[in-house]
Amino acid sequence: MKHPVKILDRYIIGKFLGTYIFAIFLILAITVMFDINEKLDSFLKAPLKATVFDYFLNFLPYFANQFSPLFTFIAVIFFTSKLADNSEIIAMLSSGMSFKRLLRPYMISAAVIAIATYLLSAYIIPPANVKRIEYTNTYVKNKRVEYGTNIQMQVGKGEIAYMSRYDNNAKTGYKFSLESFKDKKLVSRLTAQTIRYDTLYNWQVRDYMIRDFKGNREEIRRGNKLDTVIPIEPRDFLISKNDHETMNTPDLNNYIERQKERGVANIKSFEIEYHKRFAMTAAAFILTIIGMTLSARKVKGGMGINIGIGLVLSFSYILFMTVTSSFAVSGLTSPMLAMWIPNIVYAVIAFVLYKKASKG
C-alpha cells in the first residue's frame, strides 16, 4: 500500500512543475507575438529556416531561462493560492502535518527547477546563443565589434603586446610591438608594420624588426615576413556586447582568469554573467519559500490578492538584480556581490515569512 504522504508529495510536485511549465509556455507565446511585431521587417528579409531554427529555437529557451525566477514565483503563488482557496492546505495541516513538512515537496520542485536552470545557463544555452546572436547581427542589428585602437595587454609572463589599430574584417593589426622583460629589464623588442591573425594563436608579422638586448650589446634582425605564435586572439580584445552569453561556464571562468592575468579591465559583463548563473540557481529556492509562505493561508479577496503580491515581488526581484548589475558595471560593487545582493535581501524576507507562517 502506498504511503499517503508520498502521494501528497507527488501531488504538490506535479502541481508545482505543471504550473511552472504552463506559465512558461503562456508567457513565451505572448513574447513571440511581441517579438514578431517588433522585428517583422528583419524577419521578412531573413530566410524562414534561419528565423525558425537559428533565432526562435534558440531565443525561446534563452528568454525562459532569463526569467525563470519570475515563472517560479508565479507558479508557486498561483497553485498554492488555489490549494488554500479550496481549503486543501488547511486539511493537510489539520491532519498533523507540520508546515516544515509541507514545504518539502516545494523544495524538491525548486531543486528540479534550479538544476535545470543551471544546466541550461551553464552548458546548453551558450552554444545556442552563438547562432541566435549571429542571426541578430546579420538580419536585425549588427552589434559586432570589428575594430580596436590602442590595444595593449600582457600576453605572457613578462611579455607586453601593443597594436595601434586592429581590423577584424581584414584580420590585420597595424604598428605592432611585442616587448619581453626579465627581472623588469627589457631584453627583446619586436616591431612590425602589420600583423595578421591566422588561426589559434598563429600570427604573421610583416616588415618586422627584432632587437635583442644583451648587456651593453644590441642585436638587430630584420625581415619581410615571419610566422610566430603569440597567445592572444582577436576575441581577447574585440569584446562585443553579448560575447559573455556565448561561453559555457568553465570556458567563461577560464576566459575571466586569463583576461585578469593580461590586465584587461573590460570584463565586468563576463564576471556578472558568471556569478548571475549561480545566483539565479539559488533564487529558485528563495522565491519558492516566499511564494509558498505568502499564499498558503486563505486571505480576504481570494487568489487575486496573492497573485498581485507575487507579481510585484517577482518583478521587483528582477528589477533589483538589474540595478545591482549596473552597480557592478560602474565599479561600485564587485560582480559577485552585485549578483548576490538580491538573493541575500530576499533570503531574509523568506526567513521572516517562513517563521511567521510556521507559527500559524
C-alpha positions in Angstrom: 0.0 0.0 0.0 1.4 3.4 -0.9 2.1 5.8 1.8 -0.4 8.8 1.7 2.4 11.3 2.5 4.3 10.2 -0.6 1.2 10.5 -2.7 0.7 14.0 -1.4 4.4 14.9 -2.3 3.8 13.8 -5.8 0.6 15.7 -6.0 2.2 19.0 -4.9 5.3 18.4 -7.1 3.1 17.7 -10.1 1.0 20.8 -9.5 4.1 23.0 -9.0 6.1 21.8 -12.1 2.9 21.6 -14.2 2.0 25.2 -13.4 5.6 26.3 -13.9 5.7 24.8 -17.4 2.3 26.2 -18.2 3.4 29.7 -17.1 6.5 29.4 -19.3 4.5 28.4 -22.4 1.9 31.1 -21.8 4.4 34.0 -21.4 6.6 32.7 -24.3 3.6 32.7 -26.6 2.9 36.4 -25.7 6.6 37.2 -26.0 6.8 35.6 -29.5 3.9 37.8 -30.7 5.5 41.0 -29.4 8.9 40.0 -30.9 7.5 39.2 -34.3 5.7 42.6 -34.3 8.9 44.4 -33.3 11.2 42.7 -35.7 8.8 41.9 -38.6 10.8 43.8 -41.2 14.0 41.9 -40.3 12.2 38.6 -40.3 10.8 39.2 -43.7 14.4 39.8 -45.0 15.8 36.7 -43.5 15.3 33.1 -44.7 12.4 31.4 -42.9 14.5 28.4 -42.0 17.1 30.7 -40.3 14.4 32.6 -38.5 12.8 29.5 -37.1 15.8 27.3 -36.3 18.6 29.8 -35.7 16.6 32.5 -34.0 13.4 31.4 -32.3 14.5 27.9 -31.5 17.4 29.4 -29.6 15.6 32.6 -28.4 12.8 30.8 -26.5 15.0 28.7 -24.1 17.2 31.8 -23.6 14.2 34.0 -22.7 12.6 31.3 -20.5 15.8 30.8 -18.5 16.4 34.5 -18.1 13.0 34.9 -16.4 13.0 31.6 -14.6 12.7 33.3 -11.2 9.5 35.1 -12.4 8.0 31.8 -13.7 8.9 30.0 -10.5 7.3 32.7 -8.3 4.1 32.9 -10.4 3.7 29.1 -10.4 4.1 28.8 -6.6 1.7 31.8 -5.9 -0.9 30.6 -8.4 -1.2 26.9 -7.5 -0.7 27.4 -3.7 -3.4 30.1 -3.6 -5.7 27.7 -5.4 -4.9 24.9 -2.8 -5.5 27.4 0.0 -8.7 28.7 -1.5 -10.0 25.1 -1.7 -9.1 24.6 1.9 -6.7 21.8 0.9 -3.7 23.2 2.8 -5.9 23.6 5.9 -6.8 20.0 5.6 -3.1 19.0 5.3 -2.1 21.0 8.4 -5.1 19.8 10.4 -4.1 16.2 9.8 -1.0 16.7 11.8 1.4 17.7 9.1 3.9 20.4 10.1 4.4 23.5 8.0 8.1 22.4 7.6 7.0 19.0 6.3 4.5 20.7 3.9 7.4 22.7 2.5 9.4 19.6 1.5 7.7 18.9 -1.9 8.1 22.6 -2.7 11.8 22.3 -2.1 12.1 19.2 -4.2 10.4 21.0 -7.1 12.6 24.1 -6.6 15.6 21.7 -6.8 14.4 20.3 -10.1 14.0 23.9 -11.5 17.4 25.0 -10.0 19.2 22.1 -11.6 17.5 22.6 -15.0 18.2 26.4 -14.8 21.9 25.9 -14.1 22.4 23.2 -16.8 20.7 25.4 -19.3 22.6 28.6 -18.5 25.9 26.8 -18.0 26.1 24.4 -20.9 23.1 24.3 -23.2 22.1 27.9 -23.9 25.6 29.4 -24.5 26.3 27.4 -27.7 22.7 28.1 -28.8 23.3 31.8 -28.2 26.1 31.8 -30.8 23.5 31.1 -33.6 20.9 33.5 -32.1 23.4 36.4 -31.8 24.8 35.6 -35.3 21.3 35.8 -36.7 20.5 39.2 -35.0 23.9 40.6 -36.1 23.2 39.6 -39.7 19.5 40.4 -40.1 18.4 42.7 -37.2 21.1 44.9 -35.9 24.9 44.3 -36.2 26.5 44.7 -32.7 29.8 43.1 -33.6 32.9 45.0 -32.7 35.1 44.8 -35.8 37.8 47.4 -34.9 40.0 48.3 -32.0 42.5 51.0 -31.3 45.4 51.4 -28.9 45.3 47.8 -27.8 47.7 46.8 -25.1 47.8 43.6 -23.0 50.0 41.1 -21.3 50.2 38.0 -23.5 52.6 36.0 -21.3 54.8 36.3 -18.3 56.9 39.4 -18.9 55.5 39.9 -22.4 53.5 43.0 -23.4 51.9 43.4 -26.8 50.6 46.6 -28.4 48.7 47.4 -31.6 47.9 50.9 -32.8 44.8 49.6 -34.6 43.2 46.2 -35.5 40.7 45.5 -38.3 38.9 42.2 -37.7 37.5 42.2 -41.3 41.0 42.1 -42.7 42.3 40.1 -39.6 45.1 42.6 -39.6 46.7 44.8 -36.9 48.9 47.8 -37.5 52.1 49.2 -35.9 52.6 46.2 -33.7 55.1 45.7 -30.9 55.9 42.9 -28.6 58.2 43.6 -25.6 59.8 40.9 -23.4 61.0 41.7 -19.9 63.2 39.7 -17.5 63.6 41.0 -13.9 61.9 44.2 -15.0 64.5 44.8 -17.7 63.7 44.9 -21.4 65.5 42.0 -23.1 63.8 41.9 -26.5 61.5 44.1 -28.7 59.7 43.0 -31.8 58.1 45.7 -34.0 56.2 45.3 -37.2 54.3 47.5 -39.6 51.4 44.9 -39.8 50.5 41.6 -38.1 47.9 39.2 -39.5 45.9 36.7 -37.5 45.7 33.2 -38.9 44.3 30.5 -36.5 44.5 29.8 -32.8 47.5 32.0 -31.7 49.2 31.8 -35.1 50.2 35.2 -36.3 52.2 36.5 -39.3 54.3 39.7 -38.8 55.4 41.7 -41.8 58.1 44.3 -42.3 59.5 43.5 -38.9 62.5 44.2 -36.7 63.7 42.3 -33.7 66.0 44.0 -31.2 67.7 41.7 -28.6 69.4 43.5 -25.7 72.3 41.6 -24.2 74.1 43.6 -21.6 75.7 46.6 -23.4 75.2 44.9 -26.8 72.2 45.1 -29.1 71.5 42.6 -31.9 69.1 43.6 -34.7 67.3 41.3 -37.1 65.0 42.5 -39.9 62.8 40.7 -42.3 59.7 40.9 -44.6 57.6 38.1 -43.2 57.7 35.9 -40.0 55.2 33.3 -38.8 55.1 33.2 -35.0 52.9 32.1 -32.1 51.5 34.8 -29.8 49.0 33.6 -27.2 46.2 36.1 -28.0 43.2 36.0 -30.3 41.0 38.9 -31.6 38.2 37.9 -29.2 40.5 38.7 -26.3 40.5 42.4 -27.2 37.5 42.9 -29.5 34.7 42.4 -27.0 31.1 42.6 -28.3 28.1 43.3 -26.2 26.8 39.7 -26.0 30.1 37.7 -26.1 29.6 36.7 -22.4 26.4 34.9 -23.3 28.2 32.6 -25.8 30.5 30.8 -23.4 29.7 27.8 -21.2 30.6 28.3 -17.5 34.0 26.5 -17.4 35.1 28.5 -20.6 33.7 31.7 -19.1 35.7 31.2 -15.9 38.9 30.4 -17.8 38.4 33.5 -20.0 37.9 35.7 -17.0 41.1 34.4 -15.3 43.1 34.7 -18.5 42.0 38.3 -19.1 42.7 39.3 -15.5 46.3 37.9 -15.9 46.6 40.0 -19.0 45.5 43.2 -17.3 42.3 43.6 -19.4 39.8 45.8 -17.5 36.8 45.5 -19.7 35.5 42.2 -18.4 32.7 43.3 -16.0 30.0 41.8 -18.2 31.7 38.4 -18.2 32.1 38.4 -14.4 28.5 39.5 -13.9 27.3 36.7 -16.2 29.4 34.1 -14.4 28.0 34.9 -10.9 24.5 35.5 -12.2 24.3 31.9 -13.4 24.8 30.7 -9.8 22.7 33.4 -8.2 19.7 32.6 -10.3 20.0 28.9 -9.4 19.7 29.8 -5.7 16.8 32.1 -6.4 14.6 29.2 -7.2 14.7 28.1 -3.6 14.4 31.6 -2.1 11.4 32.6 -4.2 9.7 29.3 -3.7 9.7 29.8 0.1 8.4 33.4 -0.2 5.7 32.4 -2.7 4.6 29.4 -0.6 4.5 31.2 2.7 2.6 34.2 1.2 -0.1 32.1 -0.4 -0.5 29.1 2.0 -3.2 30.9 4.0 -6.6 32.0 2.9 -6.9 35.7 2.6 -9.8 38.1 2.1 -10.0 38.8 -1.5 -9.1 35.3 -2.7 -6.3 34.4 -5.2 -6.2 37.8 -6.9 -4.5 39.4 -3.9 -1.8 36.7 -3.7 -1.2 36.7 -7.4 -0.9 40.5 -7.4 1.6 40.4 -4.5 3.5 37.7 -6.2 3.8 39.6 -9.5 5.0 42.7 -7.6 7.7 40.8 -5.7 8.9 38.8 -8.7 9.3 41.8 -10.9 10.9 43.7 -8.1 13.4 40.9 -7.8 14.3 41.1 -11.5 14.5 44.9 -11.2 16.7 44.7 -8.1 19.1 42.4 -10.0 19.2 44.8 -12.9 20.0 47.7 -10.6 22.8 45.9 -8.8 24.2 44.8 -12.1 24.7 48.5 -13.0 26.5 49.0 -9.7 29.0 46.3 -10.7 29.5 47.8 -14.2 30.2 51.2 -12.7 32.6 49.7 -10.1 30.6 50.5 -7.0 30.4 46.8 -6.0 32.1 43.6 -7.1 30.2 41.5 -9.7 29.8 38.6 -7.2 28.3 40.9 -4.5 26.1 42.6 -7.1 24.5 39.4 -8.2 24.0 38.0 -4.7 22.6 41.2 -3.0 19.1 40.5 -4.3 19.3 36.9 -3.0 20.6 38.0 0.4 17.8 40.5 0.8 15.1 38.1 -0.4 16.5 35.3 1.7 16.0 37.5 4.8 12.4 38.1 3.6 11.9 34.4 3.1 13.2 33.6 6.5 10.9 36.1 8.2 7.8 34.9 6.2 8.6 31.3 6.9 8.9 31.9 10.7 5.6 33.8 10.7 3.8 31.2 8.6 5.1 28.2 10.6 3.8 29.7 13.8 0.3 29.8 12.3 
